[in-house]
Amino acid sequence: MGVTPVAICVGGQSPTTVPADGGMAVTVRHPAGVTGSPTEQHYAQREVLGVDRVLQVYDWLMGRLGAPACQSRWPGDPTMEHYGPRAETGEVVGRTDGSHGLPEGIPLVAGAQDAYMAFWAGGLDVPGRALDPGGRTGGLAVAIERTGAGTDLYALRSPAAGVDIVGGPVSGHGLMLEWLAGLTGRTVPELLKLAEQVPPGADGVLLLPYLEGERAPRWNRDLRAEITGLGSAHGPGHLARAALEGAAYGLRHIAASLPIPMDVMVVAGSPATSPLWCQIKADVLEVPVEVPAETGLAAYGSALAAGAGAGWWPAPGEAEGGSWPRPAVTVVEPSPKAVYREAYERFVALGDAAEQRLS
């Protein structure tokens, strides 16, 4: 379009490990390390690949543009062996070499995995702000003041100095709706329209979204999805509504373990494009939900990193909260409902029973 970038950053799906050698990065979905931390998942995937020199997939992409082999790491994340020299998110690591239609000399800036970039873009630099990154998986994380106290939750540094982010990912919230579309022969938009016609509580239908086990807060890869309360009067709309509500109950289950209450939850990814799903999340978690005008927050976070590399604002960890531009948002106000509170208790009890059967 005749515009030359001032700087380029690539964030990406992670943890995904790819071979460092050769001209093509080949990745496959693999359960190796799925219940571990991102670093543990990287090491498990490296073992599956059986090679010594490896990269994160977005570092591999930066290498195609001219960056040297390195590992882009969010502040506070451990340095990984076999992944090249460390580069902090927002740090200039190289310059374009003139390939792929780009002019030479454009600064290439270290990124981070997609969830971290989404946290940055969603403004998780002020305690009490939370985010569900959405997508095929999802999860919930909230910003808290850094106290140094230990927690059973997964934790990482916030973009803001003195603030941490705690919470955890889930295994398949968006995936549950995709699976239901394949099962019923309807598209996801068609299922969402049918779900709008079903009242809150899905007329008693309840769903555990554990198609591929569950990460936070149960951390049990052997769990499987369950649907209960089905009757002859129920149809695809009830299943779709139950899938939307089950995802929200899963987020509330994580929220129950957070060290501070949420003031607001930001939503991202394709689930955030559904007004119905956003309203259900607001109602179930009983907090306002911010819906960004651009739901691809990982891309917005990569732009923030590029801007840091260009010197427009500080890199993560170098400033106080509110030091970075946020996307415009629409706020969905909650309308708490007794039927959701009761269904949430059923949701937790059903999951507890499933774990007891496995043990």
C-alpha positions as CSV (number, residue, x, y, z in Angstrom):
1,M,0.0,0.0,0.0
2,G,3.0,2.3,-0.3
3,V,3.6,2.4,3.5
4,T,6.9,1.5,5.0
5,P,6.7,0.1,8.6
6,V,8.7,2.0,11.2
7,A,9.2,-1.4,13.1
8,I,7.9,-4.9,12.8
9,C,7.1,-7.4,15.6
10,V,5.6,-10.9,15.3
11,G,3.9,-12.4,18.3
12,G,2.3,-15.8,18.0
13,Q,0.6,-19.0,19.0
14,S,2.6,-20.5,21.8
15,P,3.9,-22.7,23.2
16,T,4.7,-24.0,19.7
17,T,8.2,-25.3,19.1
18,V,9.6,-25.7,15.6
19,P,13.0,-27.0,14.2
20,A,15.5,-24.2,13.7
21,D,17.0,-25.7,10.6
22,G,15.5,-25.9,7.1
23,G,13.3,-23.6,5.1
24,M,10.0,-24.6,6.5
25,A,8.4,-24.7,10.0
26,V,6.1,-27.7,10.4
27,T,3.9,-27.8,13.5
28,V,1.2,-30.2,14.6
29,R,-1.2,-30.2,17.5
30,H,0.3,-32.4,20.1
31,P,-0.7,-32.9,23.7
32,A,2.9,-33.0,25.0
33,G,3.2,-30.9,28.1
34,V,-0.4,-29.6,27.8
35,T,-0.9,-29.4,31.6
36,G,2.4,-27.7,32.2
37,S,3.7,-24.2,32.1
38,P,4.5,-22.7,28.7
39,T,8.2,-23.4,29.2
40,E,7.4,-27.0,30.2
41,Q,5.3,-27.4,27.0
42,H,8.1,-26.1,24.9
43,Y,10.5,-28.6,26.3
44,A,8.0,-31.4,25.9
45,Q,7.4,-30.5,22.2
46,R,11.2,-30.3,21.7
47,E,11.5,-33.8,23.0
48,V,8.8,-35.0,20.6
49,L,10.6,-33.3,17.6
50,G,13.8,-35.0,18.6
51,V,16.1,-32.1,17.5
52,D,18.6,-30.0,19.4
53,R,18.2,-26.5,17.7
54,V,14.7,-25.3,18.0
55,L,12.8,-22.0,18.0
56,Q,9.4,-20.6,19.0
57,V,7.3,-20.3,15.8
58,Y,7.2,-16.5,15.9
59,D,11.0,-16.3,16.3
60,W,11.2,-18.6,13.2
61,L,9.0,-16.2,11.3
62,M,11.2,-13.2,12.3
63,G,14.2,-15.1,11.1
64,R,12.7,-15.3,7.7
65,L,12.6,-11.5,7.6
66,G,16.3,-11.2,8.6
67,A,16.4,-11.5,12.4
68,P,19.1,-13.7,14.0
69,A,18.0,-16.9,15.8
70,C,17.0,-15.9,19.3
71,Q,14.2,-16.5,21.8
72,S,11.8,-13.7,22.4
73,R,10.9,-13.7,26.2
74,W,8.4,-11.7,28.2
75,P,9.9,-10.0,31.2
76,G,10.3,-12.5,34.1
77,D,10.0,-15.6,31.9
78,P,12.9,-18.1,32.3
79,T,15.5,-18.3,29.6
80,M,15.1,-21.6,27.7
81,E,18.0,-23.9,26.7
82,H,18.5,-24.7,23.0
83,Y,16.4,-21.8,21.8
84,G,19.1,-19.2,21.1
85,P,20.1,-16.0,22.9
86,R,17.5,-14.3,24.9
87,A,15.7,-11.1,23.6
88,E,13.2,-9.2,25.8
89,T,9.8,-8.3,24.4
90,G,10.1,-4.8,22.8
91,E,13.8,-5.2,22.1
92,V,15.2,-4.6,18.6
93,V,16.9,-7.9,17.6
94,G,17.7,-7.2,13.9
95,R,16.7,-5.5,10.7
96,T,14.9,-6.7,7.6
97,D,17.2,-8.1,4.9
98,G,15.1,-7.0,1.9
99,S,13.3,-10.3,1.4
100,H,9.5,-10.9,1.2
101,G,8.8,-7.5,-0.5
102,L,10.1,-5.5,2.5
103,P,12.8,-2.9,2.2
104,E,16.1,-3.4,4.0
105,G,16.8,-1.9,7.4
106,I,13.4,-2.0,9.2
107,P,13.9,-2.8,12.9
108,L,12.7,-6.2,13.9
109,V,11.4,-6.3,17.5
110,A,11.1,-9.3,19.8
111,G,7.5,-10.4,20.5
112,A,5.9,-12.9,22.9
113,Q,3.2,-15.6,22.9
114,D,-0.3,-14.5,21.9
115,A,-1.8,-14.6,25.4
116,Y,0.9,-12.2,26.8
117,M,0.4,-9.8,23.9
118,A,-3.4,-9.9,24.5
119,F,-2.8,-9.1,28.2
120,W,-0.7,-6.1,27.3
121,A,-3.3,-4.9,24.8
122,G,-6.2,-5.5,27.2
123,G,-4.7,-3.2,29.8
124,L,-3.8,-5.8,32.4
125,D,-1.5,-3.3,33.9
126,V,-3.9,-2.1,36.7
127,P,-4.9,-4.4,39.6
128,G,-8.5,-5.7,39.2
129,R,-8.5,-5.8,35.4
130,A,-9.0,-9.3,34.0
131,L,-9.0,-10.8,30.5
132,D,-10.3,-13.9,28.7
133,P,-8.1,-14.2,25.5
134,G,-10.8,-16.3,23.8
135,G,-10.0,-18.4,20.7
136,R,-10.4,-22.2,20.5
137,T,-9.2,-22.4,24.1
138,G,-9.6,-19.4,26.4
139,G,-8.9,-18.7,30.0
140,L,-8.9,-16.0,32.7
141,A,-6.2,-13.9,34.2
142,V,-6.3,-10.8,36.5
143,A,-3.8,-8.1,37.3
144,I,-2.7,-7.9,41.0
145,E,-0.2,-5.9,42.9
146,R,3.2,-7.7,43.1
147,T,3.6,-8.9,46.7
148,G,6.1,-11.7,46.4
149,A,3.7,-14.2,48.0
150,G,3.4,-17.6,46.3
151,T,0.3,-18.7,44.6
152,D,-1.0,-22.0,43.2
153,L,-2.1,-20.1,40.0
154,Y,0.0,-19.6,36.9
155,A,1.6,-16.2,37.2
156,L,3.6,-13.8,35.0
157,R,4.7,-10.2,35.0
158,S,2.3,-7.6,33.9
159,P,3.5,-4.9,31.4
160,A,3.4,-2.5,34.4
161,A,6.2,-2.3,37.0
162,G,5.1,-3.7,40.3
163,V,2.0,-5.6,38.9
164,D,1.7,-9.3,38.2
165,I,-0.9,-11.3,36.3
166,V,-2.3,-14.5,37.8
167,G,-4.9,-17.0,36.5
168,G,-4.9,-19.9,34.1
169,P,-5.8,-21.2,30.6
170,V,-8.6,-23.6,29.7
171,S,-8.5,-26.3,27.1
172,G,-11.4,-25.8,24.7
173,H,-14.1,-23.2,25.1
174,G,-14.2,-22.1,21.5
175,L,-13.4,-25.6,20.4
176,M,-16.6,-26.8,22.1
177,L,-18.7,-24.6,19.8
178,E,-16.7,-25.7,16.7
179,W,-17.3,-29.4,17.7
180,L,-21.0,-28.7,18.1
181,A,-21.1,-27.1,14.6
182,G,-19.6,-30.2,13.1
183,L,-21.9,-32.5,15.0
184,T,-25.1,-30.7,14.0
185,G,-24.1,-29.7,10.5
186,R,-24.8,-26.0,11.3
187,T,-22.4,-23.1,11.2
188,V,-21.3,-21.4,14.3
189,P,-23.3,-18.2,13.4
190,E,-26.4,-20.4,12.9
191,L,-25.8,-22.0,16.3
192,L,-25.5,-18.6,17.9
193,K,-28.8,-17.5,16.5
194,L,-30.5,-20.6,17.8
195,A,-28.9,-20.0,21.2
196,E,-30.5,-16.6,21.3
197,Q,-33.9,-18.2,21.3
198,V,-33.2,-20.3,24.4
199,P,-33.7,-18.8,27.9
200,P,-30.8,-18.4,30.4
201,G,-30.0,-21.7,32.0
202,A,-30.7,-23.5,28.7
203,D,-33.9,-25.1,30.1
204,G,-31.8,-27.2,32.4
205,V,-29.2,-28.4,29.9
206,L,-25.7,-28.2,31.4
207,L,-22.4,-28.8,29.6
208,L,-18.8,-29.4,30.8
209,P,-16.5,-28.1,28.0
210,Y,-13.8,-30.7,28.5
211,L,-13.3,-32.2,25.1
212,E,-9.6,-32.3,25.5
213,G,-9.4,-32.4,29.3
214,E,-9.2,-29.3,31.3
215,R,-6.4,-27.0,32.4
216,A,-7.2,-24.3,35.0
217,P,-8.5,-24.8,37.6
218,R,-8.6,-28.7,37.5
219,W,-5.4,-29.4,35.5
220,N,-6.6,-32.9,34.5
221,R,-6.1,-33.9,30.9
222,D,-8.1,-37.1,31.3
223,L,-11.4,-35.3,31.9
224,R,-13.9,-35.4,29.0
225,A,-16.9,-33.2,28.1
226,E,-20.3,-34.1,29.5
227,I,-23.8,-33.0,28.7
228,T,-26.6,-33.4,31.4
229,G,-30.2,-32.5,31.6
230,L,-31.1,-33.4,28.0
231,G,-34.7,-34.2,27.2
232,S,-36.8,-34.8,24.1
233,A,-37.9,-31.2,24.0
234,H,-34.3,-29.9,23.7
235,G,-32.6,-29.2,20.4
236,P,-29.4,-27.8,18.9
237,G,-30.2,-24.3,20.3
238,H,-30.2,-25.7,23.8
239,L,-26.8,-27.4,23.2
240,A,-25.4,-24.2,21.8
241,R,-26.7,-22.1,24.7
242,A,-25.3,-24.7,27.2
243,A,-21.9,-24.5,25.4
244,L,-21.8,-20.7,25.8
245,E,-22.9,-20.9,29.4
246,G,-20.5,-23.8,30.2
247,A,-17.6,-21.7,29.0
248,A,-18.7,-18.8,31.3
249,Y,-19.0,-21.2,34.2
250,G,-15.5,-22.4,33.5
251,L,-14.2,-18.8,33.7
252,R,-16.1,-18.3,37.0
253,H,-14.5,-21.4,38.4
254,I,-11.1,-19.9,37.7
255,A,-12.3,-16.5,39.1
256,A,-13.3,-18.3,42.4
257,S,-9.6,-19.0,43.0
258,L,-8.2,-15.6,42.1
259,P,-6.6,-13.7,45.0
260,I,-8.6,-10.5,44.3
261,P,-12.0,-9.8,42.8
262,M,-12.3,-8.6,39.2
263,D,-13.4,-5.0,38.5
264,V,-13.8,-5.6,34.8
265,M,-13.1,-8.4,32.3
266,V,-11.9,-7.8,28.8
267,V,-12.8,-10.4,26.2
268,A,-10.9,-11.1,23.0
269,G,-10.7,-13.5,20.0
270,S,-13.6,-14.8,18.0
271,P,-15.8,-15.4,21.0
272,A,-15.8,-11.6,21.7
273,T,-17.6,-11.1,18.3
274,S,-20.7,-12.7,19.8
275,P,-22.9,-10.1,21.7
276,L,-24.8,-13.0,23.3
277,W,-21.6,-14.8,24.5
278,C,-20.3,-11.5,25.9
279,Q,-23.6,-10.8,27.8
280,I,-23.6,-14.4,29.2
281,K,-20.0,-13.9,30.5
282,A,-20.9,-10.6,32.1
283,D,-24.0,-12.1,33.7
284,V,-22.3,-15.3,35.0
285,L,-19.2,-13.6,36.3
286,E,-21.3,-10.6,37.5
287,V,-18.8,-8.0,36.3
288,P,-18.8,-5.5,33.4
289,V,-17.2,-6.9,30.2
290,E,-15.2,-4.7,27.8
291,V,-15.4,-5.7,24.2
292,P,-12.5,-4.1,22.1
293,A,-13.4,-2.7,18.7
294,E,-10.6,-4.9,17.4
295,T,-10.9,-8.3,19.1
296,G,-7.5,-9.6,17.8
297,L,-5.7,-8.3,20.9
298,A,-2.6,-10.4,20.3
299,A,-2.0,-8.4,17.0
300,Y,-2.6,-5.2,18.9
301,G,0.0,-6.3,21.5
302,S,2.5,-7.0,18.8
303,A,1.9,-3.5,17.5
304,L,2.6,-2.2,21.1
305,A,5.9,-4.2,21.0
306,A,6.8,-2.7,17.6
307,G,6.0,0.8,19.0
308,A,8.3,0.1,22.0
309,G,11.1,-0.9,19.5
310,A,10.5,2.3,17.7
311,G,10.8,4.3,20.9
312,W,7.2,5.6,21.0
313,W,6.5,4.2,24.5
314,P,8.2,2.1,27.1
315,A,8.8,-1.7,26.8
316,P,6.8,-3.9,29.1
317,G,8.1,-3.8,32.7
318,E,9.6,-0.3,32.3
319,A,6.7,2.0,33.2
320,E,3.6,2.3,35.4
321,G,0.1,1.1,34.5
322,G,-1.7,3.2,31.9
323,S,1.5,4.0,30.0
324,W,0.3,2.4,26.7
325,P,-2.6,3.1,24.4
326,R,-5.6,0.8,24.7
327,P,-8.1,-0.1,21.9
328,A,-11.6,1.5,22.0
329,V,-14.1,-0.7,23.8
330,T,-17.8,-1.3,24.2
331,V,-18.9,-2.1,27.8
332,V,-21.4,-4.8,28.5
333,E,-23.1,-4.3,31.9
334,P,-23.9,-7.5,33.9
335,S,-27.4,-8.6,34.7
336,P,-26.9,-11.3,37.4
337,K,-29.4,-14.2,37.5
338,A,-30.3,-16.8,40.1
339,V,-30.5,-19.5,37.4
340,Y,-26.9,-18.9,36.5
341,R,-25.7,-19.0,40.1
342,E,-27.6,-22.3,40.6
343,A,-26.2,-23.8,37.4
344,Y,-22.7,-22.8,38.3
345,E,-23.0,-24.8,41.5
346,R,-24.2,-27.8,39.4
347,F,-21.3,-27.2,37.0
348,V,-18.7,-27.4,39.8
349,A,-20.4,-30.5,41.4
350,L,-20.5,-32.3,38.0
351,G,-16.8,-31.7,37.4
352,D,-16.0,-32.8,41.0
353,A,-17.9,-36.0,40.4
354,A,-16.1,-36.6,37.1
355,E,-12.7,-36.3,38.8
356,Q,-13.8,-38.6,41.6
357,R,-14.7,-41.3,39.0
358,L,-11.3,-40.9,37.3
359,S,-9.5,-41.3,40.7
